[in-house]
Amino acid sequence: MKITTGGEIVVKSLLDQGVRYVFSIIGGQMGTIYDAIGKNPSIDVITPRSETSTALMACGYTVTTGLPAVAMCTVGAGVVYEVGGLIKAWLDYLPVISIAPQVQSYKMKPNQENLQACEQDLLFSPITKFNAIVYHWERIPQLINRAFREAASGIPGPVHLDIPVDVLFKHRFLTSQRKKRLLPPPHQSRYIGPIPGDAPSLEKACGLLKQAKKPVAVIGQGMGRAGRFPQIKACLERLEVPFLGTRLSAGAFDAEDSFFMGDAGSFANFEAGRKILEQADCLLIAGLDPESQQILKIAQNATIIQVETDPDALLGQETAAPVFADPESALNRLAEALARRKGRKPVAWKNKALKTGEAAAQQVLKAADGPIRTAFELLDGDSLKDCILVADGAPAAFAPAFLKSRKHAGGHIMDQGATAGAGLPYAIGAALGNPDRSVILLCDKESLFHHLRELQPAEELGAGITILCVDAAQGPNNAADLEKVLQGFGCHVHRAGEKISMANVLRHKGQAGAVLV
């Protein structure tokens, strides 16, 4: 028999779910959680310099590893700042788990006056798939397991739990029998496996695709990334249909994907690309997101096949063949049907679509200014082959076109309409999860400065990243000397005019390096 706190139950539940890192800035209300983490070598706390970065680092970690990540901030003021980072997880369909303490349960709903009290559940409600308040010590494992299930099931996304401080600090006797009842194995609380889809829906989709002369596929929602159907790449090769990736998925594909036309945004904004979409007679969408919805508006002559892991995301009457299945199972079934198709394959259409994709990418790259083109020249060759690239600020608009015809280990494009400067903490999270890979942050000075202070914990942790920064010329509106600032954070700084190679810069893993263009 053992005396156990609510905080210890939280940590045990996280360990059972495979959590390795908790990205957190401490508050006194989380004392029992930190005590429990300190006693267990299998889980660590990563402490950024702002609450916003807890969620952004968790995003970078989970999207590049497929492993669960937890963001944890203190009651009131802490979670208010965390929201700005968790929006990134919401917009990018990332299963980040947010946990926060709350004031004593007897001071909640309605709130009794308290220095840090606020309606945290209402604050997180618009940007989470699921959020709940854990009012009782015994419900901690149940609701943590449910949070993980909700985050990863169907269309993934962030979730949030509030745990009142009296629940976290409550001490209870825990016998081995009671512990077994309270903490069931995670596999008992959620299904992890294929969703094969029902036969009639798949048969209809197969029939439509076999009849198509000008098919196009669009992959979205981050499908293709680690932990989000990475085998879809091989499925698309077997399918032999030219395809686009939205901003969230385009970076999962590269020069080795022979049917990849490029990112959907660049392709749709290119006149010849728009014509291809208007001429398409069948549009296969796997993972509907805002960009693929824009493609739908252009491809109005196409018959729609939609594959979703959540039946609620199916469009209904707009879709000729709605398929509730995981994309790997569905695309493999479609590829088998196409392999048995009689007659000639639409080779001319495929070649035309792929050439148009290449032309669209080249048009985008021509519009880049000199410093951004110089940055891409530094990245050319074999330097990207085993690297993860995170693009933020002005270069993010051009990075998908550049990555299309290069080999890389993953490209991640920050949305300029979302959390400003997300790239740096996101890249640090990626570096923590991928110590054997080089992580490059391609950015401009403005986006870098939003969270520049996060270089300090990155240096302490040995989470080395290479910053390739497009540095604007010095002037009255750009007074900071970026080179000296980065050196102050322990970065080895090079200027693009020097005789350097990215291969040499990337060699120093575990150390932060910067190249200024």
C-alpha positions as a printed Julia matrix, in Angstrom:
517×3 Matrix{Float64}:
   0.0    0.0     0.0
   1.32   3.42   -0.96
   0.27   7.01   -0.3
  -0.14   8.6    -3.72
  -0.88  12.18   -4.83
  -2.99  13.29   -7.76
   0.19  14.57   -9.41
   1.75  11.1    -9.25
  -1.35   9.61  -10.89
  -1.07  12.21  -13.68
   2.57  11.29  -14.36
   1.89   7.53  -14.25
  -0.94   8.01  -16.76
   1.33  10.02  -19.07
   4.06   7.4   -18.87
   1.57   4.67  -19.77
   0.71   6.68  -22.9
   4.37   6.84  -23.95
   5.05  10.49  -23.08
   8.77  11.3   -22.97
   8.69  15.1   -22.68
   6.44  17.58  -20.9
   6.92  21.12  -22.23
   6.15  23.27  -19.24
   6.77  26.43  -17.26
   6.31  25.66  -13.59
   3.76  27.09  -11.21
   3.32  26.18   -7.57
   0.01  24.49   -8.31
   1.88  21.82  -10.32
   4.27  20.9    -7.5
   3.11  17.29   -7.13
   3.45  16.7   -10.89
   7.01  18.02  -10.92
   7.9   15.97   -7.84
   6.69  12.81   -9.58
   8.56  13.64  -12.82
  11.74  14.27  -10.83
  11.57  10.76   -9.4
  11.18   9.06  -12.78
  14.03   8.94  -15.32
  11.7    7.98  -18.18
  10.08  11.41  -18.44
  11.58  14.91  -18.49
  10.43  18.51  -18.3
  11.5   20.91  -21.05
  11.24  24.51  -19.84
  10.94  27.16  -22.57
  11.06  30.87  -21.85
   7.41  31.59  -22.64
   4.16  29.66  -22.26
   3.37  30.13  -25.95
   6.48  28.14  -26.78
   5.43  25.15  -24.64
   2.71  24.32  -27.16
   4.83  25.26  -30.2
   7.71  23.0   -29.11
   5.19  20.22  -28.48
   3.87  20.75  -32.03
   7.34  20.43  -33.57
   8.13  17.37  -31.48
   4.95  15.41  -32.19
   4.67  16.23  -35.92
   8.22  15.04  -36.65
   8.19  11.94  -34.43
   4.59  10.78  -34.31
   5.01  10.52  -30.52
   2.7   12.18  -27.97
   3.72  15.53  -26.46
   2.29  17.43  -23.5
   2.15  21.19  -22.94
   1.6   22.17  -19.33
   1.24  25.72  -17.98
   0.08  27.11  -14.69
  -3.34  28.39  -13.76
  -4.66  31.66  -15.16
  -1.86  33.78  -16.55
   0.12  30.76  -17.79
  -2.64  29.18  -19.84
  -3.66  32.54  -21.3
  -0.25  32.75  -22.98
  -0.29  29.07  -23.94
  -3.42  29.56  -26.07
  -1.43  31.45  -28.72
   0.77  28.38  -29.26
  -1.97  25.77  -29.06
  -3.79  27.49  -31.93
  -0.96  26.14  -34.11
  -1.88  22.58  -33.11
  -5.55  23.3   -33.83
  -4.92  24.74  -37.3
  -2.42  22.01  -38.23
  -4.38  18.99  -36.9
  -1.72  18.05  -34.34
  -2.6   15.83  -31.32
  -0.98  17.96  -28.62
  -2.15  17.26  -25.05
  -2.6   20.4   -22.93
  -2.9   20.0   -19.15
  -3.22  22.8   -16.62
  -3.9   23.1   -12.91
  -6.96  25.07  -11.85
  -7.93  26.78   -8.6
  -9.5   24.67   -5.88
 -12.62  22.88   -7.07
 -14.8   24.62   -4.46
 -13.76  28.01   -5.95
 -14.9   27.09   -9.48
 -18.12  27.38  -11.46
 -18.93  30.14  -10.6
 -15.5   31.49   -9.82
 -14.81  32.78   -6.36
 -12.57  35.84   -6.51
  -9.0   34.68   -6.92
  -5.83  36.32   -8.21
  -5.29  33.88  -11.09
  -8.72  32.31  -11.58
 -10.34  32.31  -15.01
 -12.71  30.08  -16.99
  -9.93  27.99  -18.53
 -12.23  25.4   -20.06
 -14.09  28.12  -21.97
 -10.79  29.65  -23.06
  -9.64  26.41  -24.68
 -13.02  25.26  -26.0
 -12.79  26.92  -29.48
  -9.31  25.48  -30.22
  -9.55  21.93  -28.89
 -11.33  18.74  -29.93
 -12.06  17.88  -26.32
 -11.65  19.6   -22.98
 -12.77  18.67  -19.5
 -12.3   19.41  -15.8
 -11.09  16.56  -13.59
 -13.06  17.06  -10.39
 -12.06  13.82   -8.67
  -8.75  12.09   -7.95
 -10.0    8.73   -9.22
 -10.99  10.15  -12.62
  -7.49  11.38  -13.52
  -6.44   8.23  -15.46
  -9.82   7.84  -17.14
  -9.88  11.42  -18.46
  -6.21  11.44  -19.45
  -6.77   8.24  -21.44
  -9.83   9.78  -23.04
  -7.88  12.95  -23.88
  -5.26  10.89  -25.74
  -7.98   8.94  -27.55
  -9.8   12.1   -28.63
  -6.55  13.78  -29.74
  -5.47  10.92  -32.01
  -8.78   9.51  -33.25
 -10.46  10.52  -36.49
  -9.09  13.9   -37.54
  -6.38  14.61  -34.94
  -6.17  17.8   -32.92
  -5.29  19.28  -29.52
  -7.15  18.55  -26.3
  -7.12  20.19  -22.87
  -7.65  19.08  -19.28
  -8.01  21.27  -16.18
  -7.16  19.62  -12.85
  -8.02  21.61   -9.69
  -5.14  22.04   -7.29
  -6.92  20.21   -4.44
  -7.23  17.16   -6.72
  -3.52  17.3    -7.62
  -2.4   17.56   -3.99
  -4.86  15.06   -2.54
  -3.19  12.05   -0.88
  -4.83   8.64   -1.04
  -3.81   5.11   -0.14
  -3.33   3.07   -3.32
  -3.22  -0.71   -3.09
  -1.87  -2.75   -6.0
  -5.39  -4.02   -6.76
  -6.85  -0.53   -6.77
  -3.95   0.74   -8.89
  -4.67  -1.94  -11.48
  -8.31  -0.89  -11.6
  -7.54   2.83  -11.84
  -4.76   2.55  -14.44
  -5.82   0.2   -17.23
  -3.43  -0.32  -20.17
  -3.81   2.44  -22.81
  -4.71  -0.06  -25.55
  -7.91  -0.78  -23.63
  -9.03   2.83  -23.95
  -8.55   3.45  -27.68
  -8.3    1.63  -30.99
  -5.02   1.8   -32.88
  -5.17   0.1   -36.23
  -6.48   0.29  -39.8
  -9.96   1.46  -40.76
 -10.51  -0.65  -43.87
 -13.75   1.01  -44.97
 -16.98  -0.59  -46.14
 -16.99  -2.56  -49.37
 -19.85  -0.75  -51.21
 -18.26   2.71  -50.78
 -14.87   1.45  -51.91
 -16.34  -0.39  -54.9
 -18.1    2.77  -56.03
 -14.89   4.8   -55.65
 -12.94   2.15  -57.58
 -15.46   2.25  -60.42
 -15.31   6.05  -60.71
 -11.51   6.14  -60.67
 -11.23   3.38  -63.27
 -13.45   5.39  -65.63
 -11.47   8.62  -65.14
  -9.27   9.88  -67.97
  -7.92  12.92  -66.12
  -7.7   12.1   -62.39
  -6.02  14.28  -59.75
  -5.52  13.54  -56.04
  -5.13  16.05  -53.19
  -3.58  15.01  -49.87
  -4.23  17.19  -46.8
  -4.48  17.35  -42.99
  -0.8   16.5   -42.6
  -1.26  12.98  -43.96
   2.08  11.44  -44.86
   3.91  12.76  -41.82
   5.27  10.71  -38.92
   2.4    9.24  -36.93
  -0.14  10.31  -39.59
  -0.18   7.53  -42.19
   3.44   7.8   -43.4
   2.96   4.78  -45.68
   0.63   6.85  -47.84
   3.7    7.73  -49.93
   4.05   4.13  -51.09
   0.29   3.89  -51.65
   0.36   6.92  -53.96
   3.2    5.39  -55.98
   1.08   2.28  -56.55
  -1.98   4.38  -57.37
  -0.13   6.19  -60.2
  -2.39   9.27  -60.06
  -0.75  12.74  -60.12
  -1.32  14.4   -56.76
  -0.96  17.66  -54.85
  -0.24  18.23  -51.16
  -1.75  21.05  -49.17
   0.51  23.2   -46.95
   0.15  20.66  -44.14
   1.08  17.64  -46.25
   3.26  18.94  -49.1
   6.43  18.75  -46.99
   5.91  15.02  -46.46
   6.69  14.44  -50.15
   9.84  15.13  -52.16
  11.74  14.38  -55.36
  11.46  10.62  -54.78
   7.65  10.78  -55.11
   7.3   10.43  -58.86
   3.62  11.48  -59.09
   3.92  14.55  -56.84
   2.89  17.76  -58.63
   3.77  20.09  -55.75
   1.93  22.14  -53.16
  -1.73  22.86  -53.85
  -1.5   26.61  -53.25
   1.24  27.28  -55.81
  -0.36  24.96  -58.35
  -3.82  26.54  -58.08
  -2.38  30.07  -58.38
  -0.54  29.14  -61.58
  -2.68  29.69  -64.7
  -1.76  26.38  -66.34
  -2.23  24.6   -63.02
  -5.69  26.06  -62.64
  -6.55  24.78  -66.13
  -5.42  21.28  -65.15
  -7.77  21.37  -62.18
 -10.62  22.7   -64.32
 -10.08  19.86  -66.82
  -9.85  17.1   -64.19
 -12.72  14.62  -64.45
 -12.07  12.93  -61.09
 -10.77  14.51  -57.89
  -9.63  12.19  -55.1
  -9.34  14.02  -51.76
  -7.74  12.35  -48.75
  -7.97  14.61  -45.7
 -10.16  17.65  -46.39
  -8.64  20.9   -45.11
  -8.97  24.62  -46.07
  -6.6   24.34  -49.06
  -8.24  21.25  -50.51
 -11.59  23.01  -50.13
 -10.23  25.73  -52.42
  -9.23  23.08  -54.96
 -12.8   21.77  -54.85
 -14.09  25.19  -55.94
 -11.8   25.13  -58.99
 -12.32  21.48  -60.05
 -16.07  21.87  -60.53
 -16.19  19.46  -63.48
 -14.67  16.61  -61.51
 -16.4   13.71  -59.83
 -15.4   13.79  -56.15
 -14.05  10.81  -54.2
 -13.41  11.72  -50.56
 -11.51   9.58  -48.06
 -11.76  10.58  -44.38
 -10.85   9.04  -41.04
 -13.82  10.85  -39.46
 -17.27  10.3   -41.01
 -18.38  13.75  -39.82
 -15.88  15.31  -42.26
 -17.52  13.76  -45.32
 -19.16  16.41  -47.5
 -22.35  14.51  -48.24
 -24.11  15.22  -51.54
 -21.1   17.06  -52.99
 -19.16  13.81  -52.89
 -20.0   11.1   -55.41
 -18.12   8.47  -53.39
 -17.62   9.25  -49.69
 -15.3    6.7   -48.07
 -14.88   6.38  -44.31
 -11.5    4.65  -44.09
  -7.88   5.33  -43.35
  -6.09   6.59  -46.48
  -3.56   3.77  -46.61
  -6.25   1.09  -46.73
  -8.41   3.06  -49.16
  -5.6    3.99  -51.58
  -4.26   0.44  -51.62
  -7.73  -0.81  -52.54
  -8.03   1.82  -55.28
  -4.55   0.95  -56.6
  -5.54  -2.72  -56.85
  -8.62  -1.75  -58.86
  -6.63   0.46  -61.24
  -4.07  -2.3   -61.78
  -6.88  -4.46  -63.18
  -8.17  -1.68  -65.43
  -8.42  -2.57  -69.1
  -7.17  -0.19  -71.75
  -4.36   2.36  -71.78
  -3.31   4.32  -68.74
  -3.7    8.13  -68.97
   0.06   8.63  -69.42
  -0.24  11.84  -71.45
  -2.43  13.39  -68.74
   0.02  12.37  -66.03
   2.99  13.85  -67.91
   1.12  17.09  -68.59
   0.1   17.45  -64.94
   3.63  16.78  -63.66
   5.21  19.25  -66.12
   2.67  21.85  -65.06
   3.6   21.25  -61.42
   7.26  21.81  -62.21
   6.45  25.01  -64.13
   4.33  26.27  -61.24
   7.21  25.72  -58.81
   9.65  27.52  -61.08
   7.33  30.5   -61.39
   7.14  30.79  -57.6
  10.92  30.59  -57.22
  11.47  33.29  -59.85
   9.42  35.69  -57.72
  11.76  35.25  -54.72
  14.1   38.14  -54.01
  17.9   37.85  -54.1
  18.57  36.94  -50.43
  15.94  34.19  -50.46
  17.37  32.75  -53.69
  20.82  32.83  -52.09
  19.46  30.9   -49.12
  18.05  28.25  -51.45
  21.38  28.0   -53.26
  23.07  27.25  -49.93
  20.56  24.48  -49.3
  20.92  22.88  -52.73
  22.8   19.66  -53.3
  22.96  16.92  -50.69
  22.8   19.18  -47.62
  19.0   18.66  -47.27
  18.94  14.92  -47.85
  18.68  13.87  -44.19
  17.46  17.21  -42.83
  14.19  18.49  -41.46
  13.43  21.97  -42.82
  11.17  24.42  -40.99
  10.31  27.55  -43.01
   8.96  30.72  -41.39
   8.47  34.36  -42.33
   9.02  35.55  -45.9
  10.88  32.4   -47.09
   7.88  30.23  -46.14
   5.99  31.41  -49.22
   8.68  29.97  -51.5
   9.87  26.93  -49.55
   7.22  24.43  -50.82
   8.24  25.14  -54.43
  11.91  24.67  -53.54
  11.33  21.43  -51.63
   9.27  19.85  -54.42
  12.27  18.69  -56.45
  14.71  18.05  -53.57
  15.24  15.07  -51.3
  14.69  15.85  -47.63
  13.55  14.29  -44.36
  10.51  16.56  -43.98
   9.45  20.11  -44.75
   7.26  22.14  -42.41
   5.8   25.43  -43.59
   4.6   27.91  -40.98
   1.28  29.6   -41.71
   1.84  33.36  -41.8
  -1.75  33.99  -40.7
  -1.37  32.01  -37.47
   1.06  32.27  -34.53
   3.8   34.77  -35.44
   7.34  33.42  -35.22
   6.25  29.84  -34.54
   9.2   28.47  -36.51
  11.97  28.68  -33.9
  10.26  26.87  -30.99
   8.73  24.44  -33.51
  12.22  23.65  -34.86
  13.6   23.2   -31.33
  10.85  20.67  -30.6
  11.75  18.85  -33.82
  15.43  18.78  -32.83
  14.61  17.31  -29.4
  12.62  14.53  -31.06
  15.19  13.85  -33.78
  18.67  14.0   -32.22
  20.16  12.01  -35.13
  18.92  14.43  -37.79
  19.87  18.0   -38.62
  17.09  20.56  -38.27
  17.24  23.75  -40.33
  15.15  26.84  -39.64
  14.82  28.95  -42.79
  13.39  32.32  -41.75
  13.65  36.07  -41.88
  14.79  38.37  -39.09
  11.29  39.45  -38.07
   9.95  35.93  -37.55
  13.12  34.86  -35.74
  12.93  37.65  -33.17
   9.43  36.7   -31.94
  10.78  33.8   -29.87
  14.53  34.34  -30.04
  14.89  33.8   -26.28
  14.14  30.09  -26.82
  17.7   29.67  -28.1
  18.89  29.78  -24.49
  17.07  26.58  -23.31
  17.89  24.97  -26.67
  21.6   25.51  -26.01
  21.27  24.12  -22.48
  19.56  21.0   -23.8
  21.95  20.48  -26.69
  19.06  20.76  -29.15
  21.18  22.19  -31.93
  19.49  23.69  -34.93
  20.88  25.57  -37.92
  19.27  28.94  -38.57
  19.42  30.14  -42.15
  18.21  33.72  -41.77
  17.44  36.27  -44.46
  18.75  39.37  -42.66
  17.5   42.72  -43.95
  20.02  45.5   -44.48
  20.84  47.66  -41.47
  18.81  50.87  -41.21
  16.69  52.96  -38.84
  13.92  50.33  -38.82
  16.3   47.41  -38.41
  18.74  48.54  -35.74
  19.49  45.21  -34.04
  22.77  43.57  -35.05
  21.53  40.02  -35.56
  25.01  38.56  -35.71
  25.94  39.86  -32.25
  22.56  38.87  -30.81
  22.94  35.29  -32.04
  26.52  35.09  -30.8
  25.22  36.16  -27.41
  23.04  33.05  -27.4
  26.04  30.84  -28.17
  25.48  30.46  -31.91
  28.33  30.02  -34.35
  27.5   32.67  -36.94
  28.57  32.76  -40.6
  27.81  35.25  -43.35
  26.69  33.93  -46.73
  29.54  35.78  -48.43
  32.08  33.72  -46.51
  33.47  30.49  -47.93
  31.11  28.1   -46.2
  29.18  24.97  -47.05
  25.97  23.94  -45.37
  27.42  20.45  -44.96
  30.13  21.87  -42.67
  27.64  23.98  -40.72
  25.31  21.0   -40.24
  28.15  18.82  -39.02
  28.08  20.43  -35.56
  25.05  18.63  -34.16
  23.99  19.67  -30.67
  25.22  23.21  -31.27
  23.22  26.13  -32.59
  24.59  27.59  -35.81
  23.42  30.45  -37.97
  24.04  31.57  -41.53
  22.97  35.13  -42.31
  22.03  35.97  -45.9
